[in-house]
């Protein structure tokens, strides 16, 4: 992994684990072969609403969308907004493509690969919302620098959000929670924590759907889940 250079999150190297799991089902492979090229974010050039959707519109970016349930839910909820999702795990991309197909969602664009590389090409101040839900916690201390909630990525998210834009972060991992809040304390000039009482981070906010991962964490592993909203100052 390449060394981190302060101020350049794209030098962090790979922040995720495996990128391929079990073999795709036939229809999933068809979607990867045929639908993904139609809605993939171009590999070069600025990533803007005009380039992706042909017009200026509010732009959202989800880092590591898992199976794409939240991304599809938000895109269906806000059809006049544009949604970008980045995920390195091919099986997750295939599942997201199924949601796009089933929901007939023309306002979704996908990145199969590194989220930070794509986010770096978004113009500063262009995003209305950014999402980081249940990221890989990298729980060992020696892997802490690989967590997405670190100064470099958070600085980039702050730069890409417009004033008044929102960064949503969720986790069910207590170690990651403490680490993330420690990081966010260094960004009080950039972000206002949208909370006035414990219920604000203990209960899922409006417009934030429960994914299968979250449901499993809550019901099978009996994890508490925390929800955070930070507004760009």
VOTORGU-790142 format. One record per residue: residue in one letter; x, y, z of N, C-alpha, C, CB in turn. Coordinates in nm, 2 decimals. Atoms other than C-alpha are relative to their C-alpha. Glycine has a CB too. Layout:
<rodos>
A	X	Y	Z	X	Y	Z	X	Y	Z	X	Y	Z $
...
</rodos>
This chain:
<rodos>
X	0.08	-0.12	0.00	0.00	0.00	0.00	0.09	0.12	0.00	-0.09	0.00	0.12 $
X	-0.08	-0.12	0.00	0.13	0.34	-0.09	-0.01	0.08	0.12	-0.04	0.08	-0.13 $
X	0.00	-0.09	-0.12	0.21	0.59	0.18	-0.10	0.11	-0.02	0.14	0.05	0.03 $
X	0.09	-0.12	0.00	-0.04	0.86	0.27	0.07	0.13	0.00	-0.10	-0.01	0.12 $
X	-0.05	-0.14	0.00	0.05	1.21	0.18	-0.11	0.09	0.04	0.05	0.04	-0.15 $
X	0.10	-0.09	-0.06	-0.13	1.47	0.38	-0.05	0.09	-0.11	0.07	0.09	0.11 $
X	0.07	-0.08	0.09	-0.39	1.65	0.18	-0.03	-0.06	-0.13	0.09	0.12	-0.03 $
X	0.03	0.07	0.13	-0.41	1.39	-0.10	-0.05	-0.14	0.03	0.13	-0.01	-0.09 $
X	0.06	0.13	-0.04	-0.65	1.11	0.00	0.02	-0.11	-0.11	-0.14	0.02	0.03 $
X	-0.01	0.10	0.10	-0.60	0.94	-0.34	0.13	-0.08	0.01	-0.01	0.06	-0.13 $
X	-0.13	0.07	-0.02	-0.25	0.83	-0.22	-0.01	-0.10	0.11	0.11	0.09	0.03 $
X	0.02	0.09	-0.11	-0.40	0.62	0.06	0.01	-0.15	-0.05	-0.14	0.02	0.06 $
X	0.00	0.14	0.05	-0.40	0.31	-0.17	-0.13	-0.07	0.03	0.11	-0.08	0.07 $
X	0.12	0.08	-0.01	-0.65	0.03	-0.13	-0.05	0.00	0.14	0.02	-0.14	-0.06 $
X	0.06	-0.01	-0.13	-0.89	0.08	0.16	-0.10	-0.11	0.02	-0.06	0.13	0.03 $
X	0.10	0.10	0.00	-1.10	-0.23	0.09	0.06	-0.14	-0.01	-0.11	0.02	-0.11 $
X	-0.05	0.14	0.00	-1.06	-0.61	0.11	-0.03	-0.06	-0.13	-0.07	-0.08	0.11 $
X	0.02	0.07	0.13	-1.18	-0.86	-0.15	-0.09	0.08	-0.09	-0.06	-0.14	0.03 $
X	0.08	-0.07	0.10	-1.33	-0.74	-0.47	-0.09	-0.10	-0.08	0.09	0.07	-0.10 $
X	0.08	0.10	0.07	-1.48	-1.07	-0.60	-0.04	-0.11	0.10	0.07	-0.06	-0.12 $
X	0.05	0.11	-0.09	-1.69	-1.33	-0.42	-0.04	-0.12	-0.08	-0.12	0.05	0.09 $
X	0.05	0.11	0.07	-1.90	-1.62	-0.54	-0.04	0.03	-0.14	-0.12	-0.06	0.08 $
X	0.03	-0.03	0.14	-1.97	-1.66	-0.91	-0.14	0.06	-0.01	0.01	-0.13	-0.08 $
X	0.12	-0.07	0.03	-2.24	-1.44	-1.05	-0.10	-0.10	-0.06	0.02	0.12	-0.08 $
X	0.10	0.07	0.07	-2.57	-1.59	-1.15	-0.01	0.05	-0.15	-0.14	0.02	0.07 $
X	0.00	-0.03	0.14	-2.64	-1.58	-1.52	-0.06	0.14	-0.03	-0.09	-0.10	-0.08 $
X	0.06	-0.14	0.03	-2.87	-1.27	-1.52	0.09	0.11	0.06	-0.14	0.00	0.06 $
X	-0.09	-0.10	-0.06	-2.63	-1.09	-1.29	0.12	0.03	-0.09	0.05	-0.04	0.14 $
X	-0.11	-0.02	0.10	-2.35	-1.15	-1.54	-0.04	0.08	-0.12	0.06	-0.13	-0.04 $
X	0.05	-0.08	0.12	-2.57	-1.02	-1.82	-0.01	0.14	0.04	-0.14	-0.06	-0.04 $
X	0.01	-0.14	-0.04	-2.63	-0.70	-1.62	0.13	0.06	0.00	-0.07	0.01	0.13 $
X	-0.14	-0.05	-0.01	-2.26	-0.66	-1.56	0.05	0.03	-0.14	0.09	-0.09	0.08 $
X	-0.05	-0.01	0.14	-2.19	-0.71	-1.93	-0.07	0.10	-0.08	-0.01	-0.14	-0.07 $
X	0.08	-0.09	0.08	-2.47	-0.50	-2.07	-0.05	0.13	0.06	-0.12	-0.08	-0.05 $
X	0.05	-0.12	-0.06	-2.62	-0.26	-1.82	0.11	0.09	0.06	-0.10	-0.04	0.11 $
X	-0.10	-0.08	-0.07	-2.31	-0.16	-1.63	0.07	0.10	-0.10	0.10	-0.09	0.06 $
X	-0.07	-0.10	0.09	-2.13	-0.01	-1.94	-0.09	0.12	-0.03	0.04	-0.07	-0.13 $
X	0.09	-0.11	0.03	-2.44	0.20	-2.00	-0.01	0.11	0.11	-0.14	-0.05	-0.03 $
X	0.02	-0.10	-0.11	-2.45	0.36	-1.65	0.13	0.02	0.08	-0.11	-0.05	0.09 $
X	-0.13	-0.01	-0.07	-2.08	0.34	-1.55	0.05	0.15	-0.01	0.10	-0.09	-0.06 $
X	-0.07	-0.13	0.00	-1.91	0.67	-1.46	0.12	-0.01	-0.08	0.04	0.05	0.15 $
X	-0.12	0.01	0.08	-1.65	0.74	-1.72	0.13	0.00	0.08	0.01	0.12	-0.10 $
X	-0.13	0.02	-0.08	-1.29	0.65	-1.61	0.08	0.12	0.00	0.07	-0.12	-0.06 $
X	-0.08	-0.12	0.00	-1.15	0.99	-1.70	-0.09	0.12	-0.01	0.09	0.00	-0.12 $
X	0.07	-0.12	0.01	-1.26	1.35	-1.68	-0.08	0.04	0.12	-0.09	0.00	-0.12 $
X	0.08	-0.05	-0.11	-1.46	1.56	-1.44	-0.13	-0.08	0.02	-0.04	0.15	-0.01 $
X	0.12	0.07	-0.03	-1.75	1.38	-1.27	-0.10	0.10	0.05	0.02	-0.11	0.11 $
X	0.10	-0.11	-0.03	-2.04	1.63	-1.29	-0.14	-0.05	-0.04	0.04	0.13	-0.08 $
X	0.14	0.03	0.04	-2.42	1.62	-1.31	-0.02	0.01	-0.15	-0.10	0.08	0.09 $
X	0.02	-0.02	0.14	-2.41	1.76	-1.65	0.06	-0.11	-0.09	0.07	0.14	-0.04 $
X	-0.06	0.10	0.08	-2.17	1.50	-1.78	-0.08	-0.13	0.01	0.14	-0.02	0.05 $
X	0.07	0.13	-0.02	-2.36	1.21	-1.62	-0.15	-0.01	-0.04	0.02	-0.04	0.14 $
X	0.15	0.00	0.02	-2.72	1.32	-1.66	-0.05	0.10	-0.10	-0.07	0.02	0.13 $
X	0.04	-0.09	0.11	-2.71	1.58	-1.93	-0.06	0.14	0.05	-0.10	-0.06	-0.09 $
X	0.05	-0.12	-0.06	-2.82	1.86	-1.69	0.05	0.02	0.14	-0.16	0.00	-0.01 $
X	-0.03	-0.03	-0.13	-2.75	2.04	-1.37	-0.11	-0.05	0.10	0.03	0.15	0.02 $
X	0.10	0.05	-0.10	-2.92	1.86	-1.07	0.08	-0.03	0.12	-0.08	-0.12	-0.06 $
X	-0.06	0.03	-0.12	-2.85	1.79	-0.71	0.07	-0.14	-0.01	-0.10	-0.01	0.12 $
X	-0.08	0.12	0.02	-2.57	1.52	-0.69	0.03	-0.06	0.13	0.13	0.04	-0.08 $
X	-0.03	0.08	-0.12	-2.53	1.25	-0.43	0.11	-0.10	-0.04	-0.13	-0.07	0.05 $
X	-0.11	0.10	0.02	-2.23	1.01	-0.38	0.00	-0.09	0.11	0.14	0.08	-0.02 $
X	-0.01	0.10	-0.10	-2.23	0.69	-0.19	0.13	-0.08	-0.01	-0.13	-0.10	0.00 $
X	-0.13	0.07	0.00	-1.90	0.54	-0.09	-0.02	-0.14	0.05	0.10	0.08	0.09 $
X	0.01	0.14	-0.04	-1.91	0.16	-0.08	-0.15	-0.03	0.02	0.07	-0.03	0.13 $
X	0.14	0.02	-0.01	-2.28	0.09	-0.15	-0.05	-0.14	0.03	-0.07	0.05	-0.13 $
X	0.04	0.14	-0.04	-2.27	-0.28	-0.06	-0.08	-0.06	-0.11	-0.08	0.01	0.13 $
X	0.09	0.06	0.10	-2.57	-0.44	-0.24	-0.08	0.10	-0.07	-0.09	-0.10	0.07 $
X	0.07	-0.10	0.07	-2.70	-0.11	-0.35	-0.14	0.03	0.05	-0.01	-0.03	-0.14 $
X	0.13	-0.02	-0.04	-3.02	-0.11	-0.15	-0.03	0.14	0.04	-0.04	-0.09	0.12 $
X	0.02	-0.14	-0.04	-2.98	0.23	0.01	0.01	0.09	-0.12	0.11	0.04	0.10 $
X	-0.01	-0.08	0.12	-2.86	0.38	-0.32	-0.12	0.00	-0.08	0.12	-0.05	-0.08 $
X	0.12	0.01	0.08	-3.16	0.25	-0.50	-0.12	0.07	0.07	-0.04	-0.14	-0.03 $
X	0.11	-0.06	-0.07	-3.40	0.36	-0.23	0.01	0.15	-0.01	0.01	-0.04	0.15 $
X	-0.01	-0.15	0.01	-3.26	0.72	-0.23	-0.03	0.05	-0.14	0.14	0.04	0.04 $
X	0.03	-0.04	0.14	-3.27	0.73	-0.61	-0.14	0.00	-0.04	0.08	-0.09	-0.10 $
X	0.14	0.01	0.03	-3.63	0.62	-0.62	-0.07	0.11	0.08	-0.05	-0.14	0.04 $
X	0.07	-0.10	-0.09	-3.72	0.87	-0.34	0.02	0.14	-0.06	0.06	0.00	0.14 $
X	-0.04	-0.13	0.06	-3.55	1.16	-0.53	0.03	-0.01	-0.15	0.12	0.07	0.08 $
X	-0.02	0.03	0.14	-3.60	1.10	-0.90	0.06	0.12	-0.08	-0.13	-0.04	-0.07 $
X	-0.06	-0.11	0.07	-3.49	1.45	-1.00	0.15	0.03	0.04	-0.08	0.13	0.03 $
X	-0.14	-0.01	-0.05	-3.15	1.41	-0.82	0.08	-0.11	-0.07	0.01	-0.02	0.15 $
X	-0.09	0.10	0.06	-2.85	1.23	-0.96	0.08	-0.07	0.11	0.10	0.07	-0.09 $
X	-0.07	0.09	-0.10	-2.68	0.94	-0.77	0.11	-0.07	-0.06	-0.10	-0.10	0.07 $
X	-0.12	0.07	0.03	-2.33	0.81	-0.79	0.03	-0.10	0.11	0.12	0.09	-0.03 $
X	-0.04	0.10	-0.10	-2.24	0.48	-0.61	0.13	-0.06	-0.05	-0.11	-0.10	0.02 $
X	-0.13	0.06	0.03	-1.89	0.34	-0.59	0.02	-0.12	0.09	0.12	0.10	0.02 $
X	-0.01	0.13	-0.07	-1.82	-0.02	-0.49	0.10	-0.09	-0.07	-0.14	-0.07	0.02 $
X	-0.10	0.09	0.06	-1.51	-0.24	-0.55	-0.05	-0.14	-0.01	0.12	0.01	0.08 $
X	0.04	0.14	-0.01	-1.70	-0.57	-0.48	-0.09	-0.03	-0.11	-0.06	-0.03	0.14 $
X	0.08	0.02	0.12	-1.83	-0.71	-0.81	-0.13	-0.06	0.03	0.08	-0.10	-0.09 $
X	0.13	0.06	-0.03	-2.11	-0.91	-0.65	-0.09	0.11	0.05	0.02	-0.11	0.11 $
X	0.08	-0.11	-0.04	-2.23	-0.59	-0.48	-0.05	0.08	-0.12	0.07	0.09	0.10 $
X	0.03	-0.07	0.13	-2.22	-0.41	-0.82	-0.11	-0.07	-0.07	0.12	0.02	-0.09 $
X	0.11	0.08	0.07	-2.43	-0.69	-0.97	-0.13	0.01	0.07	0.04	-0.15	-0.01 $
X	0.13	-0.01	-0.08	-2.69	-0.67	-0.69	-0.05	0.14	-0.02	0.02	-0.02	0.15 $
X	0.05	-0.13	0.03	-2.71	-0.29	-0.74	-0.06	0.01	-0.14	0.12	0.10	0.02 $
X	0.05	0.00	0.13	-2.76	-0.34	-1.11	-0.14	-0.06	-0.01	0.09	-0.07	-0.10 $
X	0.14	0.06	-0.01	-3.06	-0.56	-1.03	-0.10	0.10	0.06	0.01	-0.13	0.09 $
X	0.09	-0.11	-0.05	-3.21	-0.28	-0.82	-0.03	0.11	-0.10	0.07	0.06	0.13 $
X	0.02	-0.10	0.11	-3.15	-0.03	-1.10	-0.10	-0.05	-0.10	0.13	0.04	-0.06 $
X	0.09	0.05	0.10	-3.32	-0.26	-1.35	-0.14	-0.02	0.05	0.06	-0.14	-0.04 $
X	0.13	0.02	-0.05	-3.61	-0.36	-1.13	-0.07	0.13	0.04	0.01	-0.09	0.13 $
X	0.06	-0.13	-0.03	-3.67	0.00	-1.01	-0.01	0.09	-0.11	0.07	0.06	0.11 $
X	0.00	-0.09	0.11	-3.62	0.15	-1.35	0.05	0.13	0.04	-0.14	0.01	-0.07 $
X	-0.06	-0.13	-0.06	-3.39	0.41	-1.21	0.10	0.06	-0.10	0.07	-0.04	0.14 $
X	-0.09	-0.07	0.10	-3.24	0.64	-1.48	0.10	0.09	0.07	-0.08	0.07	-0.10 $
X	-0.08	-0.10	-0.06	-3.08	0.86	-1.22	0.12	-0.06	0.09	-0.09	0.09	0.09 $
X	-0.11	0.06	-0.07	-2.81	0.62	-1.10	0.12	-0.03	-0.09	-0.05	-0.14	0.06 $
X	-0.12	0.03	0.08	-2.45	0.59	-1.22	0.09	-0.07	0.10	0.07	0.13	-0.05 $
X	-0.08	0.09	-0.09	-2.20	0.33	-1.08	0.14	0.01	-0.04	-0.05	-0.14	-0.01 $
X	-0.15	0.02	0.02	-1.83	0.30	-1.03	0.03	-0.14	0.06	0.08	0.12	0.08 $
X	-0.05	0.13	-0.05	-1.70	-0.05	-1.00	0.15	0.02	0.02	-0.02	-0.12	-0.10 $
X	-0.14	-0.02	-0.03	-1.37	0.03	-0.83	0.01	0.09	0.12	0.06	0.07	-0.11 $
X	-0.04	-0.08	-0.12	-1.21	0.27	-0.58	-0.09	0.13	0.00	0.15	0.04	-0.01 $
X	0.08	-0.12	-0.01	-1.45	0.54	-0.45	0.08	0.13	0.00	-0.08	-0.01	0.13 $
X	-0.08	-0.12	-0.01	-1.18	0.79	-0.37	0.05	0.05	-0.13	0.11	-0.02	0.10 $
X	-0.05	-0.04	0.13	-1.04	0.79	-0.72	-0.11	0.07	-0.08	0.05	-0.12	-0.08 $
X	0.11	-0.07	0.06	-1.39	0.88	-0.85	-0.04	0.13	0.07	-0.12	-0.10	-0.01 $
X	0.04	-0.12	-0.07	-1.47	1.12	-0.58	0.10	0.12	-0.02	0.00	-0.03	0.15 $
X	-0.10	-0.11	0.03	-1.14	1.31	-0.65	-0.04	0.08	-0.12	0.13	-0.06	-0.01 $
X	0.03	-0.06	0.12	-1.28	1.39	-0.99	-0.13	0.08	0.00	-0.01	-0.10	-0.11 $
X	0.12	-0.08	-0.02	-1.60	1.55	-0.86	0.05	0.14	0.04	-0.09	-0.05	0.12 $
X	-0.04	-0.13	-0.03	-1.56	1.93	-0.86	-0.03	0.04	0.15	-0.07	0.10	-0.09 $
X	0.03	-0.04	-0.13	-1.53	2.09	-0.52	-0.13	0.08	0.01	0.12	0.09	0.05 $
X	0.12	-0.07	-0.02	-1.86	2.21	-0.38	-0.12	-0.05	-0.09	0.01	0.14	-0.02 $
X	0.10	0.05	0.10	-2.06	1.99	-0.63	-0.11	-0.09	0.07	0.06	-0.07	-0.11 $
X	0.09	0.10	-0.06	-2.23	1.74	-0.39	-0.10	0.06	0.09	0.08	-0.11	0.07 $
X	0.10	-0.03	-0.10	-2.55	1.78	-0.21	0.00	-0.09	0.12	-0.14	-0.01	-0.07 $
X	-0.01	0.10	-0.11	-2.51	1.46	-0.01	0.11	-0.10	-0.03	-0.13	-0.06	0.03 $
X	-0.10	0.11	0.01	-2.24	1.20	0.06	-0.04	-0.10	0.11	0.15	0.05	0.02 $
X	0.04	0.10	-0.09	-2.30	0.87	0.23	0.12	-0.10	0.02	-0.12	-0.08	-0.06 $
X	-0.09	0.10	-0.04	-2.07	0.63	0.41	-0.07	-0.09	0.10	0.14	0.06	0.05 $
X	0.08	0.08	-0.09	-2.28	0.35	0.56	0.07	-0.14	0.02	-0.14	-0.02	-0.06 $
X	-0.05	0.12	-0.04	-2.13	0.06	0.75	0.13	-0.04	-0.08	-0.10	-0.11	-0.02 $
X	-0.12	0.03	0.07	-1.78	0.08	0.60	0.08	-0.11	0.08	0.09	0.13	-0.01 $
X	-0.09	0.11	-0.06	-1.52	-0.20	0.66	0.07	0.07	0.12	0.10	-0.05	-0.10 $
X	-0.06	-0.06	-0.12	-1.41	-0.13	1.02	0.15	-0.02	0.02	-0.07	-0.05	0.12 $
X	-0.15	0.02	-0.02	-1.05	-0.26	0.99	0.03	0.00	0.15	0.08	0.10	-0.09 $
X	0.00	-0.02	-0.14	-1.07	-0.33	1.36	0.13	-0.01	0.07	-0.09	-0.11	0.06 $
X	-0.14	0.00	-0.06	-0.70	-0.40	1.43	0.06	0.13	-0.01	0.08	-0.11	-0.07 $
X	-0.07	-0.13	-0.01	-0.50	-0.10	1.54	0.10	0.02	-0.12	0.08	0.01	0.13 $
X	-0.09	-0.01	0.11	-0.24	-0.18	1.27	-0.06	0.03	-0.13	0.09	-0.12	-0.01 $
X	0.07	-0.03	0.13	-0.50	-0.14	1.00	-0.08	0.13	0.01	-0.10	-0.12	-0.03 $
X	0.08	-0.12	-0.02	-0.65	0.19	1.14	0.01	0.09	-0.12	0.03	0.06	0.13 $
X	-0.02	-0.10	0.11	-0.50	0.39	0.85	-0.07	-0.04	-0.12	0.15	0.01	-0.03 $
X	0.07	0.04	0.11	-0.70	0.19	0.61	-0.15	0.03	0.01	0.01	-0.15	-0.03 $
X	0.14	-0.04	-0.02	-1.03	0.31	0.75	-0.04	0.12	-0.08	-0.03	0.03	0.15 $
X	0.05	-0.12	0.08	-1.24	0.54	0.53	-0.02	0.12	0.08	-0.13	-0.04	-0.07 $
X	0.01	-0.12	-0.09	-1.31	0.76	0.83	0.14	0.03	0.05	-0.10	-0.03	0.11 $
X	-0.13	-0.06	-0.03	-0.97	0.92	0.84	0.01	0.14	-0.05	0.12	-0.09	-0.04 $
X	-0.01	-0.14	0.04	-0.85	1.27	0.79	0.00	0.02	-0.15	0.13	0.06	0.06 $
X	0.00	-0.02	0.14	-0.77	1.23	0.42	-0.13	-0.01	-0.07	0.10	-0.09	-0.06 $
X	0.13	0.02	0.06	-1.10	1.09	0.30	-0.10	0.10	0.05	-0.05	-0.13	0.02 $
X	0.09	-0.10	-0.06	-1.30	1.32	0.54	0.02	0.14	-0.06	0.00	0.00	0.15 $
X	-0.03	-0.13	0.06	-1.12	1.62	0.41	-0.05	0.01	-0.15	0.15	0.02	0.00 $
X	0.05	0.00	0.14	-1.21	1.52	0.05	-0.15	0.01	0.00	0.05	-0.13	-0.07 $
X	0.14	-0.01	0.00	-1.57	1.47	0.14	-0.05	0.14	0.03	-0.06	-0.10	0.11 $
X	0.03	-0.14	-0.03	-1.58	1.81	0.30	0.02	0.09	-0.12	0.09	0.05	0.12 $
X	-0.02	-0.09	0.12	-1.43	1.97	-0.01	-0.10	-0.02	-0.11	0.14	-0.04	-0.06 $
X	0.10	0.03	0.11	-1.68	1.80	-0.24	-0.14	0.05	0.03	0.01	-0.14	-0.04 $
X	0.14	-0.04	-0.03	-1.99	1.90	-0.05	-0.02	0.15	-0.01	-0.03	-0.04	0.15 $
X	0.03	-0.14	0.01	-2.15	2.23	-0.11	-0.04	0.05	0.14	-0.12	0.03	-0.10 $
X	0.04	-0.05	-0.13	-2.23	2.46	0.19	-0.15	-0.04	0.02	0.02	0.16	0.00 $
X	0.13	0.04	-0.03	-2.53	2.32	0.36	-0.02	-0.15	-0.04	-0.10	0.08	-0.06 $
X	0.01	0.13	0.03	-2.47	1.98	0.21	0.02	-0.10	0.12	0.11	-0.04	-0.11 $
X	0.00	0.09	-0.11	-2.49	1.67	0.42	0.08	-0.13	-0.02	-0.15	-0.04	0.03 $
X	-0.07	0.12	0.00	-2.26	1.38	0.50	-0.06	-0.09	0.10	0.15	0.03	0.04 $
X	0.06	0.10	-0.08	-2.43	1.07	0.64	0.09	-0.12	0.02	-0.14	-0.05	-0.05 $
X	-0.09	0.11	-0.04	-2.23	0.81	0.83	-0.07	-0.09	0.09	0.13	0.05	0.06 $
X	0.06	0.09	-0.09	-2.35	0.49	0.99	0.09	-0.12	0.03	-0.13	-0.05	-0.06 $
X	-0.08	0.12	-0.03	-2.19	0.20	1.17	-0.06	-0.08	0.11	0.14	0.04	0.04 $
X	0.04	0.08	-0.11	-2.26	-0.09	1.40	0.12	-0.05	0.08	-0.09	-0.12	-0.05 $
X	-0.13	0.05	-0.06	-1.90	-0.13	1.51	0.05	0.10	0.10	0.11	-0.03	-0.11 $
X	-0.04	-0.10	-0.11	-1.81	0.03	1.85	0.14	0.05	-0.02	-0.02	-0.07	0.13 $
X	-0.14	-0.05	0.02	-1.44	0.05	1.78	0.01	0.11	-0.11	0.10	-0.11	-0.03 $
X	0.00	-0.09	0.11	-1.50	0.22	1.45	-0.08	0.13	0.04	-0.07	-0.06	-0.13 $
X	0.08	-0.12	-0.05	-1.76	0.45	1.61	0.09	0.10	0.07	-0.12	-0.04	0.09 $
X	-0.08	-0.08	-0.08	-1.51	0.58	1.86	0.11	0.07	-0.09	0.07	-0.08	0.11 $
X	-0.10	-0.05	0.09	-1.24	0.62	1.59	-0.06	0.12	-0.09	0.06	-0.11	-0.09 $
X	0.06	-0.10	0.09	-1.48	0.81	1.36	-0.03	0.13	0.07	-0.13	-0.06	-0.06 $
X	0.03	-0.12	-0.07	-1.60	1.05	1.62	0.13	0.08	0.04	-0.08	-0.03	0.13 $
X	-0.13	-0.06	-0.02	-1.24	1.12	1.71	0.05	0.08	-0.12	0.11	-0.10	0.04 $
X	-0.04	-0.07	0.12	-1.17	1.21	1.35	-0.09	0.12	-0.03	-0.01	-0.10	-0.12 $
X	0.09	-0.11	0.03	-1.48	1.42	1.31	0.02	0.12	0.10	-0.14	-0.04	0.01 $
X	-0.02	-0.11	-0.09	-1.38	1.63	1.62	0.11	0.09	-0.06	0.05	-0.06	0.13 $
X	-0.10	-0.09	0.07	-1.09	1.76	1.40	-0.06	0.08	-0.12	0.12	-0.09	-0.05 $
X	0.06	-0.07	0.12	-1.34	1.89	1.14	-0.12	0.08	0.05	-0.04	-0.11	-0.10 $
X	0.11	-0.08	-0.05	-1.56	2.11	1.35	-0.01	0.13	-0.08	0.02	0.03	0.15 $
X	0.01	-0.12	0.09	-1.48	2.41	1.12	-0.07	-0.04	-0.13	0.14	0.05	-0.02 $
X	0.06	0.04	0.12	-1.61	2.21	0.83	-0.14	-0.06	0.01	0.09	-0.10	-0.07 $
X	0.13	0.07	-0.02	-1.90	2.01	0.97	-0.07	0.04	0.13	0.03	-0.14	-0.01 $
X	0.08	-0.02	-0.12	-2.18	2.08	1.21	-0.07	-0.14	0.02	-0.11	0.11	-0.01 $
X	0.07	0.12	-0.03	-2.31	1.76	1.38	-0.15	0.03	0.02	0.06	-0.07	0.13 $
X	0.15	-0.03	0.00	-2.69	1.76	1.32	-0.06	-0.10	0.11	-0.06	-0.02	-0.14 $
X	0.06	0.07	-0.11	-2.80	1.63	1.66	-0.01	0.09	0.12	0.10	-0.13	0.04 $
X	0.02	-0.07	-0.12	-2.94	1.77	1.98	-0.03	-0.09	0.12	-0.12	0.09	-0.02 $
X	0.02	0.09	-0.10	-3.01	1.46	2.18	0.04	-0.14	-0.04	-0.15	0.00	0.05 $
X	-0.05	0.13	0.04	-2.90	1.09	2.19	-0.09	-0.07	-0.10	0.01	-0.09	0.12 $
X	0.09	0.06	0.09	-3.21	0.98	2.00	0.03	0.03	-0.15	-0.15	0.04	0.03 $
X	-0.03	-0.04	0.13	-3.08	1.17	1.70	0.10	-0.09	-0.07	0.05	0.14	0.00 $
X	-0.09	0.09	0.06	-2.80	0.92	1.65	-0.03	-0.15	0.03	0.14	0.03	0.04 $
X	0.04	0.13	-0.03	-2.97	0.62	1.80	-0.11	-0.06	-0.08	-0.04	-0.01	0.15 $
X	0.12	0.03	0.08	-3.27	0.62	1.57	0.03	0.04	-0.15	-0.13	0.07	0.05 $
X	-0.02	-0.02	0.14	-3.26	0.59	1.19	-0.08	0.13	-0.05	-0.04	-0.12	-0.08 $
X	0.07	-0.13	0.04	-3.34	0.94	1.04	-0.09	-0.03	-0.12	0.10	0.10	-0.05 $
X	0.09	0.01	0.12	-3.61	0.99	0.78	0.08	0.00	-0.13	-0.10	0.12	0.00 $
X	-0.07	0.01	0.13	-3.51	0.89	0.43	0.12	-0.08	0.00	0.04	0.14	-0.04 $
X	-0.12	0.09	-0.02	-3.25	0.64	0.56	-0.05	-0.14	0.02	0.10	0.05	0.12 $
X	0.06	0.13	-0.01	-3.36	0.29	0.48	0.09	-0.10	0.07	-0.03	-0.05	-0.14 $
X	-0.08	0.11	-0.06	-3.26	-0.03	0.66	0.04	-0.10	-0.10	-0.09	-0.07	0.11 $
X	-0.05	0.10	0.10	-3.04	-0.25	0.45	0.00	-0.14	0.06	0.14	0.04	-0.05 $
X	-0.01	0.14	-0.05	-3.01	-0.63	0.48	0.12	-0.01	0.10	0.02	-0.10	-0.11 $
X	-0.12	0.01	-0.09	-2.66	-0.58	0.64	-0.04	0.06	0.13	0.12	0.08	-0.07 $
X	0.04	-0.06	-0.12	-2.80	-0.35	0.90	-0.10	-0.09	0.08	-0.06	0.14	-0.02 $
X	0.10	0.09	-0.07	-3.09	-0.58	0.98	0.07	-0.12	0.06	-0.11	-0.04	-0.10 $
X	-0.07	0.11	-0.05	-2.85	-0.87	1.02	0.08	0.04	0.12	0.09	-0.06	-0.11 $
X	-0.08	-0.05	-0.12	-2.62	-0.67	1.25	-0.09	0.02	0.12	0.07	0.13	-0.04 $
X	0.09	-0.03	-0.11	-2.92	-0.58	1.46	-0.06	-0.12	0.06	-0.11	0.10	-0.04 $
X	0.08	0.12	-0.04	-3.11	-0.91	1.47	0.08	-0.12	0.03	-0.11	-0.02	-0.10 $
X	-0.08	0.12	-0.01	-2.85	-1.18	1.43	0.12	0.02	0.10	0.06	-0.04	-0.13 $
X	-0.11	-0.03	-0.09	-2.55	-1.02	1.61	-0.03	0.09	0.11	0.11	0.06	-0.09 $
X	0.05	-0.08	-0.11	-2.75	-0.80	1.84	0.09	0.13	0.02	-0.01	-0.08	0.13 $
X	-0.08	-0.13	0.00	-2.54	-0.49	1.75	-0.09	0.12	0.01	0.09	0.01	-0.12 $
X	0.07	-0.13	0.00	-2.65	-0.14	1.83	0.05	0.07	-0.13	0.04	0.08	0.12 $
X	-0.03	-0.08	0.12	-2.65	0.08	1.52	-0.01	0.15	0.02	-0.09	-0.04	-0.12 $
X	0.00	-0.15	-0.03	-2.56	0.45	1.52	0.00	0.07	-0.14	0.13	0.04	0.07 $
X	0.03	-0.08	0.12	-2.66	0.71	1.26	0.04	0.14	0.02	-0.15	-0.01	-0.04 $
X	-0.05	-0.14	-0.02	-2.48	1.04	1.21	-0.02	0.08	-0.13	0.15	-0.01	0.03 $
X	0.02	-0.09	0.11	-2.56	1.34	1.00	0.09	0.12	0.03	-0.15	0.04	-0.01 $
X	-0.09	-0.12	-0.01	-2.30	1.62	0.95	-0.03	0.09	-0.11	0.15	-0.05	0.00 $
X	0.03	-0.10	0.10	-2.39	1.94	0.77	0.13	0.08	-0.03	-0.11	0.09	0.05 $
X	-0.12	-0.08	0.04	-2.12	2.12	0.57	-0.02	0.15	0.03	0.03	-0.01	-0.15 $
X	0.01	-0.14	-0.04	-2.06	2.47	0.72	0.03	0.09	-0.12	0.09	0.03	0.11 $
</rodos>
